[in-house]
Every structure is written in C-alpha cells, then in structure tokens.
Amino acid sequence: AQKVTQAQTEISVVEKEDVTLDCVYETRDTTYYLFWYKQPPSGELVFLIRRNSFDEQNEISGRYSWNFQKSTSSFNFTITASQVVDSAVYFCALSEARTITGGGNKLTFGTGTQLKVEL
Amino acid sequence: NAGVTQTPKFQVLKTGQSMTLQCAQDMNHEYMSWYRQDPGMGLRLIHYSVGAGITDQGEVPNGYNVSRSTTEDFPLRLLSAAPSQTSVYFCASTQGGLLEQYFGPGTRLTVT
C-alpha cells in the first residue's frame, strides 16, 4: 500500500531563513507521481509541483526548490529566504500509476507540515 | 472559468440528518474526487469518478454515496450524519489521472 510520511508536524522560522520540508514515501510501484500542495490559512489547496518517478532532476522555481531522491524515497521541499506569506500547511502526496490505470486518480496525502514564518 | 465550486461553504447538521454536498467544475475534467480533511490526518479519499456514470470507493467511503450523471457535477450524499463525519470536505477534479488535481474551496461540516 502507498504511504506518505511528513514527520515534521510544525516548523517555525524567522523571515529570510531557509527551510526544508521533508517527505518520505512508500510504494511498490515503479511508476508513480509525487506532488506538493500548499494550504494557506484561507483554506484552499494550491498545487505547487508534480514529479514522476522517472525524473529525478531537482527543480527550482523562484524561491522554491524540490529534491527528489528515489534511493531514499524522499521528495523534500525547500523554501529559500522564507517570507511571512509562506506561512501555510504544506502537503506531500503520492499517486501510483497502477491505481490510475485501474480506473482512478487516487492521491495519498501525508499529514502535512505547518510552516510558520515570523518577522 | 470558475474552476471547481462547492456549496455550501458551511453546514451544521444534527445526528441522523441527511444532506448533499454539491460540487461542480467547468473545466470539462473527466476525473473528480471527494476528500475529507481531519486534523492531523491529512486528506483522505472518500469516493472518486473517472467519468459520467462511473464511480468507485476510496479509502473512507462508509456513510457516503456519490453519483455522476454529468461530467460537470459530482455530489456527495451523507445518508445519516454522524459526529464522526464532522470534517472539511474537498472536491477535486483533473483532466487525467497523472495530472495535478484542482481543488474546490471546501465545505466545513459540523455534525452535532
């Protein structure tokens, strides 16, 4: 069964600090997709990134970067020079290809990491 | 495009009452899903649909029914509300199973 673990329940940093959110996943599939979503205090879920299991290239988008390592089953997310507006709950999620081809689009979410960025 | 819309935003029910949470999307997405979000548990899949007329159960389907008569709409029915169903409910849609899902704003449901 697929599983996503976000061991950090809550992280507090001071503005301009770098912060890394950890995500570890379990799957028996060789083909899968990983996602990060952001949930700001307003409550909506905002898609940040999608990565497939065959693409281990790290990605940078502005102040955001993602480090995908299949060897350790991790897909970590780093915010550089954090800002107060980054305060949110961040979710890592996994979708296995076999559940998709079997007729679904099932996302398994981690329990989320609450990030608080203070002045 | 309005994206994914959900109504109502807030709802309070008494134990045993039934109700329907509405979800609609205007992006012509084939795939739609319902999740519930509980503190400390992330989001869990209740039911999903891969197209009009096709639905299936997710991780926590008990106490909920769904149907998909059109591509646009995917209502979630609570048959007999229980306090354990107090949660925030999110509807989501996606064009394909491998793509990112777009979420609605959520419905906060309290069952007393």
Interface residues (C-beta under 8 A of the other chain):
Chain A: V4 T9 Y33 F35 Y37 G43 E44 L45 F47 R50 N52 F91 A93 S95 A97 T99 I100 T101 G103 G104 N105 K106 L107 T108 F109 G110 T111 G112
Chain B: Y31 S33 Y35 G40 M41 G42 L43 R44 L45 Y48 V50 I54 D56 G58 E59 V88 F90 A92 T94 G96 G97 L98 L99 E100 Q101 Y102 F103 P105 G106
